[in-house]
Amino acid sequence: VSSEGCNCGVDSPVRDTRHKMSSGAGEKVKPQAIRNVSGSTAGAGSGDFHQYRAYRRVELARLEKMDKEYDEEQKQKEFEQRRQERLRQAEEEKAKRVNKRKRKREAQKAAREKKRQKKTDDSEHGADADRKSPERSEAAASNAEPKASEKAAEESDSAEKEAK
């Protein structure tokens, strides 16, 4: 008897039940047909039926174990896929938070730099410029102008008096 239906390529007169009938890894295993088993038919010896039952019990246990292993393997694959998806999402969220903190630090740095630049600009315009507000310095300049014009007017008045 050859091992028909088996994809292992082994031709043996003895039926080897360890060979899988599946075409590739990861597929469920199909039960193999058991030939040359007399069972409880006419002409069978008194022990053949018991041998058949024992072999059938072992074969069914083997198939059940292989099915459980296949199911566990599928569950593990699904778990790994879900885990990878969760890890990818966590990495994306982490990168998003990192970028947000980076933008915040850059904005703070730009604000500090702007403040420093403003201080250096104020100090370049004069020592009291940073003490006085722009409105005060404008008001002081406008107050200073009439005083200068008043002096000029007084001088011109005094020059006219002398001329008379």
BAVO-83100 format. One record per residue (C-alpha): residue number from 1; residue in one letter; x, y, z. Coordinates in steps of 0.1 Angstrom, whole numbers. Layout:
! residues N
r seq: NUM, type: A, c1: X, c2: Y, c3: Z
...
END
This chain:
! residues 164
r seq: 1, type: V, c1: 0, c2: 0, c3: 0
r seq: 2, type: S, c1: 14, c2: 34, c3: -9
r seq: 3, type: S, c1: 7, c2: 65, c3: 10
r seq: 4, type: E, c1: -17, c2: 81, c3: -14
r seq: 5, type: G, c1: -30, c2: 116, c3: -8
r seq: 6, type: C, c1: 1, c2: 124, c3: 12
r seq: 7, type: N, c1: 23, c2: 152, c3: -2
r seq: 8, type: C, c1: 55, c2: 140, c3: 14
r seq: 9, type: G, c1: 66, c2: 119, c3: -16
r seq: 10, type: V, c1: 73, c2: 88, c3: 5
r seq: 11, type: D, c1: 60, c2: 55, c3: -10
r seq: 12, type: S, c1: 59, c2: 30, c3: 18
r seq: 13, type: P, c1: 40, c2: -3, c3: 22
r seq: 14, type: V, c1: 34, c2: 8, c3: 58
r seq: 15, type: R, c1: 9, c2: 35, c3: 64
r seq: 16, type: D, c1: 25, c2: 64, c3: 82
r seq: 17, type: T, c1: -1, c2: 85, c3: 99
r seq: 18, type: R, c1: 24, c2: 113, c3: 106
r seq: 19, type: H, c1: 22, c2: 126, c3: 71
r seq: 20, type: K, c1: -1, c2: 155, c3: 65
r seq: 21, type: M, c1: -25, c2: 157, c3: 36
r seq: 22, type: S, c1: -24, c2: 195, c3: 35
r seq: 23, type: S, c1: -7, c2: 213, c3: 7
r seq: 24, type: G, c1: 11, c2: 239, c3: 29
r seq: 25, type: A, c1: 18, c2: 250, c3: 64
r seq: 26, type: G, c1: -9, c2: 266, c3: 84
r seq: 27, type: E, c1: -38, c2: 246, c3: 69
r seq: 28, type: K, c1: -60, c2: 223, c3: 88
r seq: 29, type: V, c1: -50, c2: 186, c3: 85
r seq: 30, type: K, c1: -76, c2: 163, c3: 69
r seq: 31, type: P, c1: -80, c2: 128, c3: 83
r seq: 32, type: Q, c1: -64, c2: 101, c3: 63
r seq: 33, type: A, c1: -84, c2: 71, c3: 50
r seq: 34, type: I, c1: -74, c2: 40, c3: 68
r seq: 35, type: R, c1: -72, c2: 10, c3: 44
r seq: 36, type: N, c1: -65, c2: -26, c3: 51
r seq: 37, type: V, c1: -84, c2: -25, c3: 83
r seq: 38, type: S, c1: -109, c2: -53, c3: 87
r seq: 39, type: G, c1: -128, c2: -39, c3: 116
r seq: 40, type: S, c1: -157, c2: -63, c3: 126
r seq: 41, type: T, c1: -164, c2: -77, c3: 92
r seq: 42, type: A, c1: -165, c2: -114, c3: 84
r seq: 43, type: G, c1: -132, c2: -132, c3: 83
r seq: 44, type: A, c1: -116, c2: -108, c3: 108
r seq: 45, type: G, c1: -97, c2: -122, c3: 137
r seq: 46, type: S, c1: -109, c2: -117, c3: 172
r seq: 47, type: G, c1: -83, c2: -90, c3: 180
r seq: 48, type: D, c1: -86, c2: -70, c3: 148
r seq: 49, type: F, c1: -115, c2: -49, c3: 159
r seq: 50, type: H, c1: -98, c2: -39, c3: 191
r seq: 51, type: Q, c1: -67, c2: -30, c3: 172
r seq: 52, type: Y, c1: -88, c2: -9, c3: 149
r seq: 53, type: R, c1: -105, c2: 9, c3: 178
r seq: 54, type: A, c1: -72, c2: 16, c3: 195
r seq: 55, type: Y, c1: -57, c2: 30, c3: 162
r seq: 56, type: R, c1: -88, c2: 51, c3: 155
r seq: 57, type: R, c1: -87, c2: 65, c3: 191
r seq: 58, type: V, c1: -50, c2: 75, c3: 187
r seq: 59, type: E, c1: -56, c2: 90, c3: 152
r seq: 60, type: L, c1: -86, c2: 110, c3: 164
r seq: 61, type: A, c1: -66, c2: 123, c3: 194
r seq: 62, type: R, c1: -37, c2: 132, c3: 170
r seq: 63, type: L, c1: -61, c2: 151, c3: 147
r seq: 64, type: E, c1: -77, c2: 169, c3: 177
r seq: 65, type: K, c1: -43, c2: 179, c3: 190
r seq: 66, type: M, c1: -33, c2: 192, c3: 156
r seq: 67, type: D, c1: -66, c2: 212, c3: 153
r seq: 68, type: K, c1: -60, c2: 227, c3: 187
r seq: 69, type: E, c1: -24, c2: 237, c3: 178
r seq: 70, type: Y, c1: -37, c2: 252, c3: 146
r seq: 71, type: D, c1: -63, c2: 272, c3: 165
r seq: 72, type: E, c1: -37, c2: 284, c3: 190
r seq: 73, type: E, c1: -14, c2: 294, c3: 162
r seq: 74, type: Q, c1: -42, c2: 314, c3: 145
r seq: 75, type: K, c1: -50, c2: 331, c3: 179
r seq: 76, type: Q, c1: -14, c2: 339, c3: 184
r seq: 77, type: K, c1: -11, c2: 354, c3: 149
r seq: 78, type: E, c1: -42, c2: 375, c3: 155
r seq: 79, type: F, c1: -28, c2: 386, c3: 189
r seq: 80, type: E, c1: 5, c2: 396, c3: 173
r seq: 81, type: Q, c1: -13, c2: 416, c3: 146
r seq: 82, type: R, c1: -34, c2: 434, c3: 173
r seq: 83, type: R, c1: -3, c2: 440, c3: 194
r seq: 84, type: Q, c1: 16, c2: 454, c3: 164
r seq: 85, type: E, c1: -13, c2: 477, c3: 156
r seq: 86, type: R, c1: -14, c2: 490, c3: 192
r seq: 87, type: L, c1: 23, c2: 495, c3: 193
r seq: 88, type: R, c1: 21, c2: 514, c3: 160
r seq: 89, type: Q, c1: -7, c2: 536, c3: 173
r seq: 90, type: A, c1: 12, c2: 542, c3: 206
r seq: 91, type: E, c1: 43, c2: 553, c3: 186
r seq: 92, type: E, c1: 23, c2: 577, c3: 165
r seq: 93, type: E, c1: 7, c2: 592, c3: 196
r seq: 94, type: K, c1: 42, c2: 595, c3: 212
r seq: 95, type: A, c1: 56, c2: 612, c3: 181
r seq: 96, type: K, c1: 27, c2: 636, c3: 181
r seq: 97, type: R, c1: 33, c2: 646, c3: 217
r seq: 98, type: V, c1: 70, c2: 649, c3: 211
r seq: 99, type: N, c1: 64, c2: 672, c3: 182
r seq: 100, type: K, c1: 39, c2: 693, c3: 202
r seq: 101, type: R, c1: 64, c2: 697, c3: 230
r seq: 102, type: K, c1: 91, c2: 706, c3: 205
r seq: 103, type: R, c1: 69, c2: 733, c3: 188
r seq: 104, type: K, c1: 61, c2: 747, c3: 223
r seq: 105, type: R, c1: 98, c2: 749, c3: 232
r seq: 106, type: E, c1: 106, c2: 765, c3: 199
r seq: 107, type: A, c1: 78, c2: 791, c3: 204
r seq: 108, type: Q, c1: 91, c2: 798, c3: 239
r seq: 109, type: K, c1: 126, c2: 802, c3: 226
r seq: 110, type: A, c1: 114, c2: 825, c3: 198
r seq: 111, type: A, c1: 95, c2: 846, c3: 224
r seq: 112, type: R, c1: 126, c2: 849, c3: 246
r seq: 113, type: E, c1: 147, c2: 858, c3: 216
r seq: 114, type: K, c1: 122, c2: 885, c3: 206
r seq: 115, type: K, c1: 122, c2: 898, c3: 242
r seq: 116, type: R, c1: 160, c2: 899, c3: 242
r seq: 117, type: Q, c1: 161, c2: 916, c3: 208
r seq: 118, type: K, c1: 136, c2: 942, c3: 220
r seq: 119, type: K, c1: 159, c2: 949, c3: 251
r seq: 120, type: T, c1: 190, c2: 953, c3: 230
r seq: 121, type: D, c1: 171, c2: 976, c3: 206
r seq: 122, type: D, c1: 159, c2: 998, c3: 235
r seq: 123, type: S, c1: 194, c2: 999, c3: 250
r seq: 124, type: E, c1: 208, c2: 1011, c3: 217
r seq: 125, type: H, c1: 185, c2: 1041, c3: 216
r seq: 126, type: G, c1: 196, c2: 1054, c3: 249
r seq: 127, type: A, c1: 201, c2: 1046, c3: 286
r seq: 128, type: D, c1: 168, c2: 1062, c3: 297
r seq: 129, type: A, c1: 148, c2: 1048, c3: 268
r seq: 130, type: D, c1: 143, c2: 1015, c3: 285
r seq: 131, type: R, c1: 131, c2: 1034, c3: 317
r seq: 132, type: K, c1: 107, c2: 1056, c3: 298
r seq: 133, type: S, c1: 77, c2: 1044, c3: 278
r seq: 134, type: P, c1: 75, c2: 1056, c3: 242
r seq: 135, type: E, c1: 45, c2: 1079, c3: 251
r seq: 136, type: R, c1: 65, c2: 1096, c3: 278
r seq: 137, type: S, c1: 95, c2: 1102, c3: 256
r seq: 138, type: E, c1: 72, c2: 1117, c3: 229
r seq: 139, type: A, c1: 55, c2: 1139, c3: 255
r seq: 140, type: A, c1: 89, c2: 1150, c3: 269
r seq: 141, type: A, c1: 101, c2: 1158, c3: 233
r seq: 142, type: S, c1: 69, c2: 1179, c3: 227
r seq: 143, type: N, c1: 73, c2: 1197, c3: 260
r seq: 144, type: A, c1: 110, c2: 1204, c3: 252
r seq: 145, type: E, c1: 101, c2: 1220, c3: 219
r seq: 146, type: P, c1: 79, c2: 1248, c3: 232
r seq: 147, type: K, c1: 106, c2: 1256, c3: 258
r seq: 148, type: A, c1: 132, c2: 1260, c3: 230
r seq: 149, type: S, c1: 107, c2: 1281, c3: 209
r seq: 150, type: E, c1: 99, c2: 1302, c3: 240
r seq: 151, type: K, c1: 137, c2: 1309, c3: 245
r seq: 152, type: A, c1: 139, c2: 1319, c3: 209
r seq: 153, type: A, c1: 109, c2: 1342, c3: 212
r seq: 154, type: E, c1: 123, c2: 1358, c3: 243
r seq: 155, type: E, c1: 156, c2: 1364, c3: 226
r seq: 156, type: S, c1: 139, c2: 1380, c3: 196
r seq: 157, type: D, c1: 118, c2: 1401, c3: 220
r seq: 158, type: S, c1: 149, c2: 1413, c3: 238
r seq: 159, type: A, c1: 166, c2: 1420, c3: 206
r seq: 160, type: E, c1: 137, c2: 1442, c3: 194
r seq: 161, type: K, c1: 137, c2: 1461, c3: 227
r seq: 162, type: E, c1: 173, c2: 1470, c3: 223
r seq: 163, type: A, c1: 168, c2: 1481, c3: 188
r seq: 164, type: K, c1: 141, c2: 1506, c3: 199
END
